[in-house]
């Protein structure tokens, strides 16, 4: 939907549609759809503030029609009531770069709102959360570490604190995969077919968090090629829970 909205404004002002080579750098990065990277490429004949205004108008029109990826509803429902093989409850949180306004637009349809109700209100971390420092959005690990902190702070008296290495991140963006790896968490990458094609020959680098798409330093946080800590899936349908020691009851 971000692409649709951007393309509508680009087309209106005689500019080409957003290619995957550029979109890949924007996905999952807070504020990137109106930031320097986008505008260097777009070369729009209008001020940035006008683009931002027109973009918001498009988002208000189209975001309410967002739908989750195939398999997401079943996955979330199963995880909400799942346990690991040691008998510990699985806890889930949302860590999205979407600002609150956009998140509310995208989940405004009753059926979508119902799907995302599996996330407790205090376990929804959005891109404009005041606890996140400016400039610390994805690919920095902060949003995932904050989500884990929130979970740990709300555990029951007899539940052990969860470690980053015990967490599983679901991501569709390249910077998001890197953020998960930097957080020390396992990652499942479910890219759009267009993004998957763009990175077909670099998938191993994506899974290790080593594309260098948005350089932020601290390379010690990154994974290693083929370390098995991240996987790429074409769909979330029929998710292999057992491979992650999760006992779900579909």
Legacy VTK file of the C-alpha trace (Angstrom):
# vtk DataFile Version 3.0
C-alpha trace
ASCII
DATASET POLYDATA
POINTS 250 float
0.000 0.000 0.000
2.900 2.378 0.666
4.030 1.783 -2.909
0.547 2.363 -4.321
0.261 5.656 -2.448
3.727 6.817 -3.485
3.201 5.783 -7.102
-0.076 7.702 -7.318
1.675 10.902 -6.232
4.717 10.236 -8.430
2.510 9.636 -11.452
0.532 12.810 -10.770
3.754 14.817 -11.008
5.172 13.060 -14.051
7.673 10.846 -12.261
8.234 7.081 -12.736
6.933 4.451 -10.355
9.018 3.367 -7.384
11.370 0.496 -8.382
12.222 -2.359 -6.024
15.863 -1.280 -5.971
14.778 1.897 -4.163
11.791 0.491 -2.291
14.004 -2.133 -0.634
15.940 0.670 1.091
12.735 2.260 2.383
10.762 -0.725 3.660
10.668 -0.963 7.424
12.683 2.223 7.994
10.724 4.905 9.918
9.997 8.035 7.882
11.838 6.723 4.844
8.925 7.170 2.431
9.362 10.939 2.769
13.082 11.012 3.606
16.314 11.852 1.830
16.790 8.488 0.106
13.366 8.692 -1.518
13.648 12.334 -2.590
17.152 11.914 -4.033
15.699 9.292 -6.321
12.283 10.855 -7.012
13.443 14.364 -8.034
9.890 15.645 -7.648
9.026 19.142 -8.909
7.178 19.918 -5.654
8.342 20.771 -2.111
8.791 17.888 0.304
5.981 19.133 2.537
3.563 19.060 -0.401
4.577 15.492 -1.218
4.105 14.529 2.426
0.627 16.078 2.425
-0.413 14.360 -0.813
1.063 11.079 0.428
-1.029 11.302 3.604
-4.143 11.926 1.532
-3.433 8.763 -0.457
-2.753 6.785 2.706
-6.058 7.873 4.228
-7.788 6.573 1.110
-5.982 3.256 0.717
-4.601 2.095 4.082
-8.016 1.004 5.414
-8.015 -1.670 2.702
-4.778 -3.299 3.879
-4.988 -7.038 4.441
-2.558 -9.302 6.323
-0.389 -11.706 4.344
-1.856 -15.109 3.650
-1.436 -17.327 6.684
-0.949 -14.497 9.187
-4.348 -14.819 10.857
-3.905 -18.542 11.526
-0.299 -18.061 12.634
-1.173 -15.339 15.151
-4.132 -17.266 16.524
-1.993 -20.364 17.001
0.912 -18.493 18.582
-1.393 -16.694 21.015
-2.294 -20.025 22.640
0.954 -21.913 21.984
3.594 -23.329 24.337
7.175 -24.351 23.746
8.385 -27.908 24.215
9.361 -27.105 27.818
5.779 -26.183 28.614
6.356 -22.425 28.739
3.741 -20.133 27.239
4.657 -18.410 23.978
4.354 -14.622 24.245
3.846 -12.361 21.233
4.318 -8.648 20.569
4.033 -6.324 17.581
7.109 -4.294 16.586
6.187 -2.206 13.542
7.860 0.825 11.994
4.402 2.180 11.139
3.503 5.348 13.011
0.381 5.188 15.185
-1.716 7.110 12.652
-0.846 4.720 9.840
-1.243 1.634 12.033
-4.739 2.741 13.020
-5.648 3.374 9.384
-4.318 -0.033 8.318
-6.223 -1.835 11.077
-9.429 0.210 10.858
-11.508 -2.473 9.133
-13.323 -4.596 11.761
-11.924 -7.882 10.435
-8.342 -6.559 10.423
-8.743 -5.006 13.859
-9.945 -8.379 15.144
-6.875 -10.169 13.765
-4.489 -7.732 15.449
-6.390 -7.840 18.730
-4.221 -10.866 19.604
-1.550 -8.311 20.535
-2.197 -6.832 23.965
-2.348 -3.035 23.830
0.830 -2.667 25.892
2.657 -5.074 23.576
2.255 -3.006 20.416
5.455 -1.071 19.708
5.096 1.370 16.804
7.608 3.484 14.925
6.792 6.716 16.770
6.846 5.150 20.236
8.424 7.810 22.511
10.595 5.134 24.136
12.501 4.730 20.861
15.296 7.227 20.287
15.302 9.219 17.053
17.436 7.500 14.455
17.121 4.149 16.207
14.506 2.589 13.942
15.174 -0.516 11.844
17.810 -1.718 10.931
18.839 -0.841 14.509
17.658 -3.545 16.945
15.989 -1.176 19.417
12.348 -1.786 18.470
12.691 -5.557 18.901
14.615 -5.209 22.150
11.924 -2.844 23.456
9.218 -5.345 22.489
11.076 -8.038 24.428
11.501 -5.710 27.402
7.752 -5.024 27.430
7.000 -8.748 27.349
9.423 -9.509 30.168
7.995 -6.708 32.312
4.518 -8.211 32.009
5.343 -11.872 32.691
3.689 -13.777 35.506
5.407 -14.243 38.873
6.633 -17.730 38.035
7.685 -17.104 34.431
11.359 -16.771 33.547
12.574 -13.733 31.649
12.892 -14.429 27.932
16.289 -14.015 26.264
16.793 -12.495 22.793
18.099 -15.868 21.581
14.725 -17.386 22.500
12.804 -14.938 20.300
11.540 -15.349 16.743
11.036 -12.314 14.503
8.747 -12.318 11.449
9.789 -9.736 8.845
9.065 -8.781 5.241
11.733 -6.081 4.833
15.510 -6.264 4.426
16.237 -3.656 7.149
13.795 -5.514 9.412
15.704 -8.771 9.023
18.905 -6.937 9.891
17.254 -5.407 12.968
16.204 -8.843 14.155
19.686 -10.240 13.658
21.235 -7.269 15.462
18.877 -7.963 18.367
20.290 -11.496 18.618
16.988 -13.072 17.610
16.079 -15.731 15.071
14.308 -14.378 12.006
11.773 -15.601 9.459
11.898 -13.467 6.299
8.720 -13.485 4.198
9.438 -11.051 1.343
7.071 -9.794 -1.332
7.826 -11.682 -4.589
9.189 -8.470 -6.102
11.603 -7.977 -3.217
12.594 -11.638 -3.289
13.437 -11.302 -6.989
15.481 -8.145 -6.347
17.573 -10.014 -3.754
17.519 -13.461 -5.325
21.328 -13.623 -5.539
21.863 -11.984 -2.143
19.356 -13.863 -0.008
22.111 -15.296 2.196
23.369 -11.772 2.911
19.841 -10.630 3.764
19.387 -13.506 6.215
22.693 -12.683 7.909
21.772 -8.984 8.070
24.806 -8.199 5.942
23.453 -6.311 2.924
24.706 -2.959 4.212
21.545 -1.447 2.745
21.295 1.197 5.470
24.779 1.427 7.066
24.679 2.091 10.824
27.957 0.522 12.005
28.173 -1.915 14.955
28.835 -4.820 12.605
29.581 -7.082 15.579
25.800 -7.320 15.984
25.319 -8.965 12.583
24.968 -12.649 11.836
27.126 -14.829 9.634
26.326 -16.210 6.202
24.505 -19.559 6.421
24.560 -19.625 10.227
21.039 -21.083 10.295
19.732 -18.294 12.507
17.355 -16.962 9.834
15.257 -18.513 7.076
13.355 -17.291 4.047
9.780 -18.475 3.479
7.534 -17.783 0.501
4.412 -17.902 2.696
3.324 -18.128 6.315
0.766 -20.780 5.482
1.464 -24.158 7.120
4.167 -22.649 9.298
6.637 -25.287 10.629
6.115 -24.727 14.371
7.999 -27.877 15.352
11.205 -26.538 13.821
11.115 -23.785 16.433
10.126 -26.065 19.306
6.651 -24.549 19.394
3.621 -26.658 20.202
0.616 -25.124 18.490
-2.878 -26.547 18.279
-4.316 -25.503 14.898
LINES 1 251
250 0 1 2 3 4 5 6 7 8 9 10 11 12 13 14 15 16 17 18 19 20 21 22 23 24 25 26 27 28 29 30 31 32 33 34 35 36 37 38 39 40 41 42 43 44 45 46 47 48 49 50 51 52 53 54 55 56 57 58 59 60 61 62 63 64 65 66 67 68 69 70 71 72 73 74 75 76 77 78 79 80 81 82 83 84 85 86 87 88 89 90 91 92 93 94 95 96 97 98 99 100 101 102 103 104 105 106 107 108 109 110 111 112 113 114 115 116 117 118 119 120 121 122 123 124 125 126 127 128 129 130 131 132 133 134 135 136 137 138 139 140 141 142 143 144 145 146 147 148 149 150 151 152 153 154 155 156 157 158 159 160 161 162 163 164 165 166 167 168 169 170 171 172 173 174 175 176 177 178 179 180 181 182 183 184 185 186 187 188 189 190 191 192 193 194 195 196 197 198 199 200 201 202 203 204 205 206 207 208 209 210 211 212 213 214 215 216 217 218 219 220 221 222 223 224 225 226 227 228 229 230 231 232 233 234 235 236 237 238 239 240 241 242 243 244 245 246 247 248 249
